[in-house]
Amino acid sequence: MQWLMSFRVLWGIRKPFHLAPGYFRCQPLSGVGAPRWNDYSVPEEFNFASDVLDYWTQMEKEGKRGPNPALWWVNDQGDELKWSFRELTDLSRRAANVFTQICGLQQGDRLALILPRVPEWWLVTIGCIRAGIIFMPGTIQLKAKDILYRLQVSKAKGIVTTDTLASEVDSLASECPTLKTKLLVSDQSHQGWLDLRSLIKSASPDHTCIKSKTLDPMAIFFTSGTTGFPKMAKHSHGFALRSSFPSSRKLLQLKTSDIFWCLSDTGWILAVLGCLLEPWTAGATLFIHHLPQFDPKVVEQMLFKYPITQCLAVPFVYRMILQHSSTSLRFPTLEHCSAGGEALLPEDQEQWRRQTGLLLYEIYGQSETGVSCGTLRGMKIKPGSMGKGIPPFDVQIIDDKGNSLPFNTEGNIGIRMKPTKPIGLFMGYEDNPVKTAEVECGDFYNSGDRATMDEEGYIWFLGRNDDIINTSGGFVISQDQPAGLTPGVLPYHRSCTMGHVHSLHPAGLMNLTDHLHLLHLASAETCGKCSMSEKGPESGREGNVMAAGLERLFEFCTVNAGLNPPPSVLGLWSDAEAAGAPMRNRDNEPHRGPGMGKGLCGLGQKLQRVEDRFVGK
């Protein structure tokens, strides 16, 4: 990190210091704001780097933005790094020059980005946007086969990662004919890899940002591979533009004086939204803790130590803070909390309110959509609901033919895409027109998530229409997992869950094993050990499972969330007789059906169809 700190000398900035929390809270609004666009009037050209970041750089030069940094990064050792928008502009221009002048990458080329929460992640991302290079984030939990699949299917010309994964990339590079550039973020050199830090340091800060069309491709997010190989959800620069729309600004209502902390893993779309687009569109400060291993005590300490005003995390984070805290949770500067990435339990929502005095607002989205629904700040919260659709998305509950359904009728969550496709919705699954056509349902994009909508427009999540378990990202524990893994509770009909026990998770709370597996379960009359077999495209490590269930193949997918659990794996119970038994919570009461994303909801509702598909009936 010393080289990064040295860049501060270029601007004569002194050693970072802590301003009193009240300083940030009492700053008056200057009245300036990032350029705004109408929800439905889309400019022909847009580039987040030149139209938003460079705007705030100019505001700093003119003294129209306060002294708080754009990026405030800390690590476990207490080291801090603060960058202004001027510094971000300078460094990201250098990064763009590295990609184009040294690596030979051109507009439209694809770059795999597999980094933890280190400052270089932001430089690479913004540098790619400036140069028109399509960046493809990936979680650091990816294994060699995962990386190989991504590099091959995307025809990536470059990759940026750490020394942790460098050897694995080297072992498969010969199978990736398009891969020409390997950039390393490390304090150590590695043969065959370019040192990104030294290259940025020596690169020119003079760079002309491309004039990207709003509908030009900007990023590719790999889906989590619920029912097969991960798909490439391609997004245009309009995905970033949507954060400037008035309706999107109402979600968090960030101000230039806010200190915003998003705890998402850098491999997912929520990180690009919460750790980049949302805070910097508003000119706010983004706070980041390196947090290589999730620790609720560390998160709690940071919320007390730093003047953080807003926080965005998966419900699991809030739940763990509540379970591990023995002191008051009245954080001195925290004003607003949002939860997304998994289902938010009403009881956790209420407990958070009681202990912090703050409401917990839920948001919902997918790799294909970004944030599509949410409870806007200041809007009435209905516990168990994901809130309402956020314009320009027209969110409806539809049937399998694309017809809008009446209120309180179960159907698929759909987003209207005809006659005009809303800005921010994905361009399609790259190189997969068949899968793209499958999610087009009449005039709507069919999310595959089941829900109802009440008379006020609030959406109530029920489950996935494919009934496949998937936790969708770092630190994600689905709403039903704590309940489902509580001994003595049988929450699912003819279902099985397997996972690793981890010390962070009390009372049987577990993580599912990482990545995709097909499990051959023992018969309903047998309870015994069986090995993972027929691994999918993103297989994890070998292990045994205690399984009770039917003689069928099931698909389970998750990401390890960086927890490094022991090799023991537990099976979960099955209730073959309780046909149609409802899901139950930790109090053994029927769930009310709240949810966010693709979690452990609805498994077993259409189990026979899933079983038939796997056994080839």
C-alpha positions as CSV (number, residue, x, y, z in Angstrom):
1,M,0.0,0.0,0.0
2,Q,3.0,2.3,0.3
3,W,2.9,3.2,-3.4
4,L,-0.7,4.2,-3.2
5,M,0.0,6.4,-0.2
6,S,2.8,8.1,-2.1
7,F,0.3,9.3,-4.7
8,R,-1.1,11.6,-2.1
9,V,2.1,13.6,-2.1
10,L,1.3,14.7,-5.7
11,W,-1.4,16.9,-4.3
12,G,0.3,17.9,-1.0
13,I,-2.4,16.2,1.0
14,R,-1.5,15.6,4.6
15,K,-1.8,12.4,6.6
16,P,-5.5,11.4,7.0
17,F,-7.1,12.5,10.2
18,H,-10.5,11.8,11.8
19,L,-13.0,14.7,11.6
20,A,-15.5,14.9,14.4
21,P,-18.7,13.1,13.5
22,G,-20.6,16.3,13.9
23,Y,-18.6,17.9,11.2
24,F,-20.1,15.7,8.5
25,R,-23.6,15.8,10.0
26,C,-23.7,19.6,10.1
27,Q,-22.4,20.4,6.7
28,P,-25.0,22.5,4.8
29,L,-25.9,21.3,1.3
30,S,-24.2,23.4,-1.3
31,G,-27.0,23.0,-3.8
32,V,-24.7,21.4,-6.4
33,G,-25.4,18.0,-7.7
34,A,-24.3,15.6,-10.4
35,P,-25.9,16.1,-13.8
36,R,-29.5,14.7,-13.7
37,W,-31.5,13.2,-16.4
38,N,-35.2,12.5,-16.7
39,D,-36.3,8.9,-15.9
40,Y,-37.3,8.4,-19.5
41,S,-35.3,10.9,-21.5
42,V,-32.1,9.1,-22.4
43,P,-29.1,11.0,-23.8
44,E,-27.4,9.5,-26.8
45,E,-24.0,9.5,-25.1
46,F,-23.1,8.8,-21.5
47,N,-19.9,7.7,-19.6
48,F,-19.9,7.5,-15.9
49,A,-16.2,8.5,-15.6
50,S,-16.5,11.7,-17.7
51,D,-20.1,12.7,-17.0
52,V,-20.1,12.0,-13.2
53,L,-16.6,11.5,-11.7
54,D,-15.0,14.3,-13.7
55,Y,-18.0,16.5,-12.8
56,W,-17.2,16.1,-9.1
57,T,-13.5,16.7,-9.8
58,Q,-14.4,20.0,-11.3
59,M,-16.7,20.8,-8.3
60,E,-13.7,20.2,-6.0
61,K,-11.4,22.4,-8.1
62,E,-14.0,25.2,-7.9
63,G,-14.4,24.7,-4.1
64,K,-18.1,23.7,-4.5
65,R,-17.7,20.4,-2.8
66,G,-16.7,19.8,0.9
67,P,-13.3,18.5,2.0
68,N,-14.5,15.0,2.7
69,P,-12.9,12.3,0.5
70,A,-14.5,10.4,-2.4
71,L,-13.0,7.1,-1.2
72,W,-12.1,6.3,2.4
73,W,-10.4,2.9,2.6
74,V,-9.2,1.1,5.8
75,N,-7.7,-2.3,6.4
76,D,-7.2,-4.7,9.4
77,Q,-4.0,-3.1,10.5
78,G,-5.6,0.3,10.8
79,D,-4.0,1.8,7.7
80,E,-6.1,4.4,6.0
81,L,-6.3,5.7,2.5
82,K,-8.3,8.7,1.4
83,W,-8.7,9.8,-2.2
84,S,-10.5,12.9,-3.5
85,F,-12.3,12.9,-6.8
86,R,-9.3,14.7,-8.2
87,E,-7.1,11.8,-7.2
88,L,-9.5,9.2,-8.5
89,T,-9.6,11.0,-11.8
90,D,-5.8,11.1,-12.1
91,L,-5.3,7.5,-11.1
92,S,-8.1,6.1,-13.2
93,R,-6.8,8.0,-16.2
94,R,-3.4,6.4,-15.6
95,A,-5.1,3.0,-15.4
96,A,-6.9,3.6,-18.6
97,N,-3.5,4.3,-20.3
98,V,-2.1,1.1,-18.9
99,F,-4.9,-0.9,-20.5
100,T,-4.7,0.8,-23.9
101,Q,-1.1,1.8,-24.3
102,I,0.8,-1.0,-22.5
103,C,-1.7,-3.9,-22.7
104,G,-3.0,-3.1,-26.1
105,L,-6.6,-3.4,-25.1
106,Q,-9.2,-1.6,-27.2
107,Q,-12.8,-0.5,-26.8
108,G,-15.0,-3.5,-26.6
109,D,-12.4,-5.9,-25.3
110,R,-13.1,-7.8,-22.2
111,L,-11.2,-7.8,-18.9
112,A,-11.8,-10.2,-16.1
113,L,-11.6,-8.5,-12.7
114,I,-11.1,-10.8,-9.7
115,L,-9.9,-8.7,-6.7
116,P,-10.9,-8.3,-3.1
117,R,-11.8,-4.9,-1.5
118,V,-8.5,-3.2,-2.4
119,P,-8.2,0.3,-3.9
120,E,-7.1,-1.1,-7.2
121,W,-10.5,-2.6,-7.8
122,W,-11.9,1.0,-8.2
123,L,-9.1,2.1,-10.4
124,V,-9.5,-0.9,-12.7
125,T,-13.2,-0.4,-12.9
126,I,-13.2,3.3,-13.7
127,G,-10.2,2.9,-16.0
128,C,-12.1,0.3,-18.0
129,I,-15.1,2.7,-18.2
130,R,-12.9,5.5,-19.5
131,A,-11.3,3.3,-22.1
132,G,-14.5,1.5,-23.2
133,I,-13.2,-1.9,-22.0
134,I,-15.9,-4.2,-20.8
135,F,-15.1,-5.3,-17.2
136,M,-16.3,-8.6,-15.8
137,P,-16.2,-8.7,-11.9
138,G,-15.7,-12.0,-10.2
139,T,-15.6,-13.0,-6.5
140,I,-12.3,-14.1,-5.1
141,Q,-13.9,-17.4,-4.1
142,L,-13.8,-18.6,-7.6
143,K,-11.9,-21.8,-8.2
144,A,-9.7,-22.7,-11.2
145,K,-12.5,-24.3,-13.2
146,D,-14.7,-21.3,-12.5
147,I,-12.1,-18.9,-13.9
148,L,-11.4,-21.1,-16.9
149,Y,-15.1,-21.2,-17.8
150,R,-15.4,-17.4,-17.5
151,L,-12.2,-16.7,-19.5
152,Q,-13.2,-19.1,-22.3
153,V,-16.9,-18.2,-22.7
154,S,-16.2,-14.4,-22.5
155,K,-13.1,-14.6,-24.8
156,A,-11.4,-12.3,-22.3
157,K,-8.2,-10.6,-23.5
158,G,-7.0,-9.7,-20.0
159,I,-7.3,-10.5,-16.3
160,V,-6.5,-8.6,-13.1
161,T,-6.2,-10.6,-9.9
162,T,-3.9,-11.1,-6.9
163,D,-1.1,-13.5,-6.2
164,T,-3.5,-15.9,-4.5
165,L,-5.0,-16.8,-7.8
166,A,-2.1,-16.2,-10.1
167,S,-0.8,-19.8,-10.1
168,E,-4.3,-21.1,-10.9
169,V,-4.6,-18.7,-13.8
170,D,-1.2,-19.8,-15.1
171,S,-2.3,-23.5,-14.9
172,L,-5.2,-22.8,-17.3
173,A,-3.9,-20.0,-19.5
174,S,-2.9,-22.4,-22.3
175,E,-6.6,-23.3,-22.6
176,C,-7.6,-19.6,-23.1
177,P,-6.3,-18.6,-26.6
178,T,-7.7,-15.1,-26.3
179,L,-6.0,-14.3,-23.0
180,K,-3.1,-12.0,-23.8
181,T,-2.6,-9.8,-20.7
182,K,-2.2,-10.8,-17.0
183,L,-2.1,-8.0,-14.5
184,L,-1.1,-8.6,-10.9
185,V,-2.0,-6.7,-7.8
186,S,0.6,-7.8,-5.2
187,D,3.6,-6.7,-3.3
188,Q,5.5,-9.6,-4.9
189,S,6.4,-10.2,-8.5
190,H,5.2,-13.2,-10.5
191,Q,6.7,-14.5,-13.7
192,G,4.6,-13.8,-16.7
193,W,2.5,-11.1,-15.0
194,L,2.6,-7.4,-15.3
195,D,2.8,-5.3,-12.0
196,L,-0.3,-3.2,-12.2
197,R,0.8,-0.9,-9.4
198,S,4.1,0.1,-10.9
199,L,2.5,0.5,-14.3
200,I,-0.1,2.9,-12.9
201,K,2.6,4.8,-11.1
202,S,4.6,5.4,-14.2
203,A,1.7,5.9,-16.6
204,S,0.7,9.3,-17.9
205,P,-2.3,11.0,-16.3
206,D,-3.3,12.5,-19.6
207,H,-6.2,10.5,-21.1
208,T,-9.2,11.4,-23.2
209,C,-12.2,9.5,-22.2
210,I,-14.1,7.7,-25.0
211,K,-17.4,9.2,-26.1
212,S,-19.4,6.1,-25.3
213,K,-23.0,5.7,-26.5
214,T,-25.4,5.1,-23.7
215,L,-26.3,1.8,-25.2
216,D,-22.7,0.6,-25.7
217,P,-21.7,-2.3,-23.5
218,M,-20.0,-1.4,-20.3
219,A,-19.9,-4.5,-18.0
220,I,-20.7,-8.2,-17.9
221,F,-22.0,-9.8,-14.7
222,F,-22.0,-13.6,-14.5
223,T,-25.2,-15.0,-13.1
224,S,-24.9,-17.4,-10.2
225,G,-25.6,-20.5,-12.3
226,T,-28.8,-21.6,-10.5
227,T,-29.9,-24.2,-13.1
228,G,-26.7,-24.6,-15.2
229,F,-23.7,-22.8,-16.4
230,P,-23.5,-19.1,-15.4
231,K,-24.8,-16.8,-18.0
232,M,-23.2,-13.5,-19.1
233,A,-25.6,-10.7,-18.3
234,K,-24.4,-7.8,-20.4
235,H,-25.1,-4.2,-19.3
236,S,-24.7,-1.0,-21.2
237,H,-23.5,2.4,-20.0
238,G,-27.2,3.1,-19.4
239,F,-26.9,0.9,-16.3
240,A,-24.7,3.6,-14.7
241,L,-26.9,6.3,-16.1
242,R,-29.9,5.0,-14.3
243,S,-28.2,5.9,-10.9
244,S,-28.6,9.6,-12.0
245,F,-32.3,9.3,-12.6
246,P,-34.6,11.1,-10.1
247,S,-36.4,7.9,-9.1
248,S,-33.2,6.1,-8.4
249,R,-31.9,9.0,-6.3
250,K,-34.9,8.7,-4.1
251,L,-33.9,5.2,-3.0
252,L,-31.0,6.2,-0.7
253,Q,-31.2,10.1,-1.0
254,L,-27.5,10.4,-0.6
255,K,-25.9,13.8,-0.1
256,T,-22.4,15.1,-0.6
257,S,-22.0,15.1,3.1
258,D,-22.8,11.4,3.5
259,I,-20.3,8.7,4.4
260,F,-21.7,5.5,2.8
261,W,-20.6,2.0,3.5
262,C,-21.5,-0.9,1.2
263,L,-20.4,-4.4,2.4
264,S,-21.0,-6.3,-0.8
265,D,-18.5,-8.7,-2.2
266,T,-16.7,-7.1,-5.2
267,G,-17.7,-9.9,-7.5
268,W,-21.4,-9.0,-7.7
269,I,-23.5,-6.4,-9.3
270,L,-24.5,-5.0,-5.9
271,A,-20.8,-3.9,-5.4
272,V,-20.8,-1.9,-8.7
273,L,-24.1,-0.3,-7.6
274,G,-23.3,0.3,-3.9
275,C,-19.6,0.7,-4.0
276,L,-19.4,2.9,-7.1
277,L,-22.4,4.2,-8.9
278,E,-24.8,5.2,-6.1
279,P,-22.4,7.1,-3.7
280,W,-20.3,8.8,-6.4
281,T,-23.3,9.9,-8.5
282,A,-24.4,11.8,-5.4
283,G,-20.8,13.1,-4.7
284,A,-20.8,11.3,-1.4
285,T,-17.9,9.6,0.4
286,L,-17.6,5.8,-0.1
287,F,-16.3,4.1,3.0
288,I,-14.7,0.6,2.5
289,H,-13.1,-1.8,5.0
290,H,-10.9,-4.4,3.4
291,L,-12.6,-7.1,5.6
292,P,-11.0,-10.2,4.2
293,Q,-12.9,-12.3,6.7
294,F,-16.3,-11.3,7.8
295,D,-16.4,-10.4,11.5
296,P,-19.6,-8.8,13.0
297,K,-17.5,-7.3,15.8
298,V,-15.3,-5.5,13.3
299,V,-18.3,-4.1,11.5
300,E,-19.8,-2.9,14.7
301,Q,-16.6,-1.3,15.7
302,M,-16.3,0.5,12.4
303,L,-19.9,1.9,12.8
304,F,-18.9,3.4,16.1
305,K,-15.4,4.6,15.2
306,Y,-16.1,6.2,11.8
307,P,-18.7,8.9,10.9
308,I,-20.6,6.5,8.7
309,T,-24.1,7.9,7.9
310,Q,-25.5,5.2,5.6
311,C,-25.0,1.4,5.4
312,L,-25.9,-1.2,2.7
313,A,-25.4,-4.9,3.4
314,V,-27.1,-8.3,3.1
315,P,-29.5,-9.0,6.0
316,F,-27.0,-11.6,7.3
317,V,-24.6,-8.8,8.3
318,Y,-27.3,-7.0,10.4
319,R,-28.4,-10.3,11.9
320,M,-24.9,-11.2,12.9
321,I,-24.3,-7.8,14.5
322,L,-27.5,-8.3,16.5
323,Q,-26.5,-11.8,17.6
324,H,-22.9,-11.0,18.6
325,S,-23.4,-7.6,20.2
326,S,-23.5,-7.3,24.0
327,T,-23.5,-3.5,24.1
328,S,-25.7,-0.7,23.0
329,L,-26.1,-0.4,19.2
330,R,-27.0,3.3,19.1
331,F,-24.4,4.3,16.5
332,P,-23.6,8.0,16.8
333,T,-23.8,9.0,13.1
334,L,-25.7,6.2,11.4
335,E,-28.9,7.6,9.9
336,H,-30.1,5.1,7.3
337,C,-29.7,1.3,6.7
338,S,-30.6,-0.7,3.6
339,A,-30.6,-4.5,3.1
340,G,-30.4,-6.4,-0.2
341,G,-29.1,-9.6,-1.7
342,E,-31.3,-12.0,0.3
343,A,-34.5,-12.1,2.2
344,L,-35.0,-9.8,5.1
345,L,-36.9,-11.4,8.0
346,P,-39.5,-9.1,9.6
347,E,-38.3,-10.2,13.1
348,D,-34.7,-9.1,12.2
349,Q,-36.1,-5.8,10.9
350,E,-37.9,-5.2,14.2
351,Q,-35.0,-6.2,16.4
352,W,-32.7,-3.9,14.5
353,R,-35.2,-1.0,15.0
354,R,-35.4,-1.8,18.7
355,Q,-31.6,-1.9,19.3
356,T,-30.5,0.8,17.0
357,G,-33.5,3.1,16.7
358,L,-33.2,2.8,12.9
359,L,-35.5,1.4,10.3
360,L,-34.1,-1.2,7.9
361,Y,-35.1,-0.7,4.3
362,E,-35.2,-3.6,1.8
363,I,-34.2,-3.6,-1.9
364,Y,-34.4,-6.3,-4.5
365,G,-32.7,-6.9,-7.8
366,Q,-30.8,-9.4,-10.0
367,S,-27.7,-9.5,-12.1
368,E,-30.0,-8.8,-15.1
369,T,-31.7,-5.8,-13.6
370,G,-29.8,-4.0,-10.9
371,V,-32.1,-2.7,-8.3
372,S,-35.7,-3.1,-9.6
373,C,-37.7,-2.8,-6.4
374,G,-37.2,-1.3,-3.0
375,T,-38.6,0.6,-0.1
376,L,-37.5,4.2,-0.8
377,R,-36.2,6.2,2.1
378,G,-39.1,7.8,3.9
379,M,-41.6,5.4,2.3
380,K,-43.8,3.4,4.6
381,I,-42.2,0.0,5.4
382,K,-44.4,-3.1,5.2
383,P,-42.4,-5.8,7.0
384,G,-42.0,-8.8,4.7
385,S,-42.4,-6.7,1.5
386,M,-39.6,-5.7,-0.9
387,G,-41.2,-2.4,-1.5
388,K,-42.3,-1.1,-4.9
389,G,-41.0,-1.1,-8.4
390,I,-38.5,1.8,-9.1
391,P,-39.0,3.7,-12.4
392,P,-38.2,3.6,-15.2
393,F,-38.9,-0.1,-14.5
394,D,-42.6,-0.9,-14.8
395,V,-42.7,-3.9,-12.4
396,Q,-45.8,-6.2,-12.7
397,I,-46.8,-9.6,-11.5
398,I,-47.3,-11.7,-14.7
399,D,-48.3,-15.2,-15.7
400,D,-46.3,-17.5,-17.9
401,K,-47.7,-15.8,-21.0
402,G,-46.8,-12.3,-20.0
403,N,-50.3,-11.2,-18.9
404,S,-50.5,-8.9,-15.8
405,L,-52.2,-10.6,-12.9
406,P,-54.7,-9.1,-10.4
407,F,-53.6,-7.9,-7.0
408,N,-52.7,-10.5,-4.4
409,T,-52.3,-13.2,-7.1
410,E,-49.1,-15.3,-7.2
411,G,-47.1,-15.0,-10.4
412,N,-43.7,-14.0,-11.8
413,I,-42.0,-10.7,-11.2
414,G,-41.9,-9.1,-14.6
415,I,-40.4,-5.8,-15.9
416,R,-42.1,-4.3,-19.0
417,M,-39.6,-4.1,-21.9
418,K,-42.0,-3.5,-24.8
419,P,-42.6,-1.3,-26.7
420,T,-39.6,0.5,-25.1
421,K,-36.9,-1.3,-23.2
422,P,-36.2,0.7,-20.0
423,I,-32.7,2.0,-19.4
424,G,-30.8,-0.1,-16.9
425,L,-32.3,-3.5,-17.9
426,F,-29.6,-5.9,-19.2
427,M,-28.9,-6.0,-22.9
428,G,-29.2,-9.8,-23.0
429,Y,-27.2,-12.9,-22.2
430,E,-24.1,-12.5,-24.3
431,D,-23.7,-15.2,-27.0
432,N,-26.8,-17.0,-25.7
433,P,-29.9,-15.9,-27.7
434,V,-31.8,-19.0,-26.6
435,K,-31.6,-18.1,-22.9
436,T,-32.3,-14.4,-23.7
437,A,-35.4,-15.4,-25.6
438,E,-36.5,-17.7,-22.6
439,V,-36.8,-14.7,-20.3
440,E,-38.8,-12.6,-22.7
441,C,-42.4,-13.2,-21.8
442,G,-44.8,-11.3,-24.0
443,D,-44.0,-7.6,-23.3
444,F,-42.1,-8.4,-20.2
445,Y,-38.7,-9.6,-18.9
446,N,-39.5,-12.6,-16.7
447,S,-37.3,-12.6,-13.6
448,G,-38.2,-16.2,-12.6
449,D,-39.0,-15.0,-9.1
450,R,-42.4,-15.6,-7.7
451,A,-44.3,-12.9,-5.8
452,T,-47.6,-11.1,-5.3
453,M,-48.5,-7.4,-5.4
454,D,-50.9,-5.8,-3.0
455,E,-53.3,-2.9,-3.8
456,E,-50.7,-0.3,-2.8
457,G,-48.1,-1.7,-5.2
458,Y,-46.0,-3.4,-2.6
459,I,-44.3,-6.7,-3.8
460,W,-44.2,-9.8,-1.6
461,F,-41.6,-12.3,-2.6
462,L,-42.5,-16.1,-2.5
463,G,-39.7,-18.0,-4.2
464,R,-38.0,-19.1,-7.4
465,N,-40.0,-20.7,-10.2
466,D,-37.3,-23.3,-10.6
467,D,-37.0,-24.1,-6.9
468,I,-33.3,-24.3,-6.9
469,I,-31.2,-23.3,-3.9
470,N,-28.8,-20.4,-4.5
471,T,-27.4,-17.8,-2.1
472,S,-26.2,-15.4,-4.7
473,G,-23.0,-14.0,-3.3
474,G,-20.6,-13.1,-0.5
475,F,-21.9,-13.2,3.0
476,V,-25.3,-14.3,1.8
477,I,-27.4,-16.5,4.0
478,S,-31.0,-16.9,2.9
479,Q,-33.9,-16.0,5.1
480,D,-34.9,-19.6,5.6
481,Q,-31.5,-21.0,6.2
482,P,-31.2,-20.2,9.9
483,A,-34.7,-21.7,10.4
484,G,-34.1,-24.6,8.2
485,L,-30.9,-25.5,10.0
486,T,-32.4,-25.3,13.5
487,P,-32.5,-28.9,14.9
488,G,-36.0,-30.2,15.2
489,V,-37.6,-28.0,12.6
490,L,-38.8,-29.6,9.3
491,P,-39.3,-26.6,7.1
492,Y,-39.4,-28.2,3.6
493,H,-41.3,-31.0,2.0
494,R,-39.1,-33.6,0.4
495,S,-36.0,-31.4,0.4
496,C,-32.5,-31.5,1.6
497,T,-29.8,-29.0,2.4
498,M,-26.2,-29.6,2.9
499,G,-23.6,-27.2,4.4
500,H,-20.6,-26.6,6.5
501,V,-20.8,-25.8,10.2
502,H,-18.9,-22.6,11.0
503,S,-18.1,-21.1,14.4
504,L,-19.6,-17.8,13.4
505,H,-23.0,-19.4,13.0
506,P,-24.7,-20.3,16.3
507,A,-27.5,-22.8,16.7
508,G,-26.8,-24.7,13.6
509,L,-26.6,-21.7,11.3
510,M,-24.5,-22.9,8.3
511,N,-23.3,-22.0,4.9
512,L,-24.1,-24.2,1.9
513,T,-21.1,-25.6,0.2
514,D,-19.6,-23.4,-2.3
515,H,-20.6,-23.5,-5.9
516,L,-22.6,-25.9,-8.0
517,H,-23.1,-29.6,-7.2
518,L,-25.4,-32.4,-8.3
519,L,-26.1,-34.6,-5.3
520,H,-27.4,-38.2,-5.5
521,L,-29.4,-38.5,-2.3
522,A,-30.1,-41.6,-0.3
523,S,-33.5,-43.1,-0.5
524,A,-36.3,-41.8,1.8
525,E,-35.8,-44.8,4.1
526,T,-32.1,-44.4,4.3
527,C,-30.0,-41.9,6.1
528,G,-26.3,-42.2,5.4
529,K,-23.2,-40.7,3.8
530,C,-22.7,-40.2,0.1
531,S,-20.1,-38.3,-1.9
532,M,-20.6,-35.3,-4.0
533,S,-20.7,-36.4,-7.6
534,E,-21.2,-35.2,-11.1
535,K,-19.8,-31.7,-10.4
536,G,-21.2,-28.8,-12.2
537,P,-19.2,-26.1,-14.0
538,E,-18.4,-24.3,-10.7
539,S,-17.6,-27.2,-8.5
540,G,-16.1,-26.7,-5.1
541,R,-14.1,-29.1,-2.9
542,E,-14.9,-32.8,-2.2
543,G,-16.7,-33.9,0.9
544,N,-19.3,-36.1,2.4
545,V,-22.8,-35.3,3.2
546,M,-25.3,-36.7,5.6
547,A,-28.4,-36.9,3.4
548,A,-32.0,-37.8,4.1
549,G,-34.3,-37.6,1.1
550,L,-35.3,-39.2,-2.2
551,E,-33.3,-41.0,-4.8
552,R,-33.0,-38.0,-7.0
553,L,-30.5,-35.5,-8.3
554,F,-30.6,-32.0,-6.9
555,E,-28.8,-28.9,-7.7
556,F,-27.3,-26.6,-5.1
557,C,-25.4,-23.5,-5.7
558,T,-23.7,-20.9,-3.4
559,V,-20.5,-19.0,-2.8
560,N,-18.4,-19.7,0.3
561,A,-18.6,-16.1,1.4
562,G,-15.0,-16.2,2.6
563,L,-15.6,-18.2,5.8
564,N,-13.2,-21.1,5.4
565,P,-15.3,-23.7,7.2
566,P,-14.1,-27.1,8.3
567,P,-14.6,-30.1,6.0
568,S,-17.5,-31.6,7.9
569,V,-20.7,-31.4,6.0
570,L,-24.2,-31.9,7.4
571,G,-27.4,-33.0,5.7
572,L,-30.7,-31.6,6.5
573,W,-34.0,-33.3,7.2
574,S,-36.6,-34.4,4.8
575,D,-40.3,-34.8,5.4
576,A,-41.5,-37.1,2.6
577,E,-45.0,-37.5,4.1
578,A,-45.8,-33.8,4.6
579,A,-47.0,-33.2,1.1
580,G,-47.4,-29.5,0.5
581,A,-46.2,-28.6,4.0
582,P,-45.5,-24.8,4.2
583,M,-42.1,-23.3,4.9
584,R,-41.7,-22.5,8.5
585,N,-39.6,-20.1,10.5
586,R,-37.4,-20.6,13.5
587,D,-40.5,-20.6,15.7
588,N,-42.1,-23.3,13.6
589,E,-44.7,-20.9,12.3
590,P,-45.6,-20.6,8.6
591,H,-43.5,-18.0,6.8
592,R,-45.2,-14.9,5.5
593,G,-43.3,-15.0,2.3
594,P,-40.9,-12.0,2.4
595,G,-37.8,-12.1,0.4
596,M,-35.1,-10.6,-1.8
597,G,-33.3,-12.4,-4.6
598,K,-32.9,-16.1,-5.2
599,G,-32.8,-17.7,-1.8
600,L,-34.1,-20.8,-0.1
601,C,-37.7,-19.9,-0.8
602,G,-40.3,-22.1,-2.3
603,L,-38.1,-25.2,-2.6
604,G,-40.4,-28.2,-3.0
605,Q,-43.4,-26.3,-4.4
606,K,-42.7,-27.8,-7.8
607,L,-40.3,-30.4,-6.7
608,Q,-41.6,-33.2,-8.9
609,R,-41.0,-31.2,-12.0
610,V,-37.5,-30.5,-10.9
611,E,-36.9,-34.1,-10.1
612,D,-38.3,-35.3,-13.4
613,R,-36.0,-32.9,-15.3
614,F,-32.9,-34.2,-13.5
615,V,-33.7,-37.9,-14.1
616,G,-34.7,-37.3,-17.7
617,K,-38.4,-38.1,-17.5
